Amino acid sequence: MEQGSSTVEAARIGGINLRTGKRWRNGRHSPPKGKEAVPPVGPEEPPPGPPRYLNEVDRIHIADRLRPDP
């Protein structure tokens, strides 16, 4: 849905029921007695720490140093 799909289309692509897709999007509004409410699904945050791959600037720097001088 973040990419512009409708709820119906996103549920079809994900292979889930439309009602389930709406619940995931909106969160539950009235939890059963004795249970806490489930928050809406948000974007996942990247894990803390250094990234696994080099960024583009670092890759270009390495490639430039490996290139033979003319």
C-alpha positions, 0 to 999 in steps of 0.5 A: 500500500505504501507503493500506491496500491489499494487495500484490495490489491495489496491484500490480493498480492499478499495472499491475505484476506481483505479484512486482515489487510485492513486490520494490519493497516489500521491496528485493532481498535477494540481489543478483547477483554484482558488483552492489550491493543495491537499497534498499527504496522509501521515501517521497519527500522534498520538494525543499529550498527554499521551497514553490511555493504559499503555505500556508493562513495566508498565503492567509487573510492576503492574502484578509483584506487584500483584503476591503473594510472594512465 
